[in-house]
Amino acid sequence: MLRNILRLSATVKTCRTPRITQPLRCYAEEASKAAAATQMSFSFGMPGKMFYNEADVKQIDIPSGTGTFGVLQQHVPALAVLKPGLLSVLEHDGTISKFFVSSGSVTVNADSSVQVLAEMAVPLDQLDPAAIKEGLSKAQQELAAANTELARAEAQIAIETHEAMDQAISAK
């Protein structure tokens, strides 16, 4: 019986002390070891129009539901939801293109490709400040007159979108 206990305890000892022969792999370390991407492939569009199609850009600043974030080459993969706001694209020559986006989705892939699919996007220089102020005033009136939850929600969305457009043109 003592022999069985000793045999069992020897087995337990080997089970309790597993040997790790390789260090744990962390994503950032693995990404830097991978074939380093020398460019970021950027695609950005909305239904019926593409602004960028697999273009090589330096940086993208994206308004998302969790805040604005910047994307450079070799960014960690991410999925995000666009919120109304200013999307900026920094070209390699230093040119900055600015767009107002209403909503949509963002995909950042491990191969340094980025896709931004917007429901509506407009180059910032095409926004009319007077029309934005008028739209904001109209949306506020609709909110005050709303008598259903749906009408209140639609008016609130219109107010938030017009306020985001106003902030975007103010940041020019």
N, C-alpha and C positions, 0 to 999 in steps of 0.2 A: 504494500500500500504506500509506503514511503517513496518507493521508486516511482510510482504513478504520479504522486504529488510533485516530485522533482521534475519529472518529464513535463508535466503540465505547466509548472512554473517557468521552465525554460522556454516553452512555447509562448507563454504570456509575455515574457521579457522581450522576445523578438517582435511580438506584435505591438508592444508599447513604444518601441523606439524605431520607427520607420526612418529610413535614410532618404534624405532628399538629395539627389545627385545634381540637379540643376536648379539654379535660382528661379524664383517665380518670374514669369514674364509680365511686364507692365506694358500697356498699350503704347505709351509715348516712346519707350525705348525701342519697341518693335517697329514703330513707324519710322524712327530715325535710321534704323538698320535697313529698312526696305529700300528699294530703288527710289532714291530721292526724286521727287517731282520737281522739275525745274520751272514749271509754269502752273498756273491755275486756269483751268478751263471753265469759263463762266457762260451759262445760258440763262437768259432772262426774257420773259415775254408774258403776254396775256392773250386771251382768245383773239385770234385774227391778226396779231402783230408780234414780231420778235424784235427786241431791242439789241440783244447780244446772242450770238449763236456760237458756242464753244470758243469764245474770244479769250485771249490771254490777257488777264488784267492783274494788277498788283494787289489791290485790296477792295473789299466790298463792306460797307456799313449797312446793316439790315435792321429795320425796326421789327421786333417780334413781340409776342405776347408776354415774354418775360423780360423785356428790355431790349435796347439796341445793342447789337454785338457786331464786332468786326471780324472779317474772315480773311486770312492770308493763306498762301500755299501751305500745305501739310497741316491744315487745321484738323482737329479731331472730327470724326464723323458726327453729324448732328441732324436732327429733324426739328423744324420749328414752324410756327404759324405766324404769318405776317399780320401785323396790325397796321392800321392807317398811320402813315408817317413818311419820312424822308429816307429814301434809299440812295446811297452815294456810291459811285464806282470810281476808284482811282486807277487811271491808266498808267502804264509804264513811263510815258512821257511827262507825267505830272498833271495831266488834264483830269479834272473831276467832273463827272456827269451826274446830275441829280434828277431823281424821279420821285413823284408822289405815288405811293402804292396804297391801295385801299385794303386789300386782304389777299390771302393766298397761302402758299406753302413754300418752305425753303428746305432743300436737301443739300447737305455738305457730305461728300463721299470721301473715302479713304484715299482715293487716287487724285486728290486735289481738284476734283470737279465739283462745281456748285450749280444747282438749278434753282431759280426763283420763278415760280409760277404765280402770277398775280391775277386777281379777278379783274382789276382795273389798274392801269399804270399810265402816268402822264409825265412827260418831261416837265421839270419844274418851271421852265421859262414859258410854258404854254398855259399856266394857271392865271386866271384873271382875278386879281385881288377884290375888285368890286363885286364880281359874281359870287365870290366866296362869302363876303360879308352879307350879301343879299340872301344867299342860301342858308347861312347861319341864322339870320333873323327869321326867315320863313320856318326853319326847323324849330326854333324856339316858340313861335306862334302855334305851330302844330302840336308841340308838347303841351302847351297851356290849354289847348282846345281838345286834347285827346280824352276820350271817354271809355276806351277799352285798353286792356293790357297790351294788346298787339299794337295799337296805334301809339301808345306811350313808348313801347320798345323801339318801334320804327323811328319815331321822332328822336329818341335818345341816341340811336345809332347815327342818324343824320347830323345831330349836333356834334357828336364826338368826331365824326369824319370831317366836318367843316372846320372844327377847331384844330384838328391835326393839319389840314391844308393851310390854315392861317399861320400856324407855327412853322410849317415847312417854308412858306414864302418869306416869313420874317427872318428865317435863318440863312437866307441867301447870302 
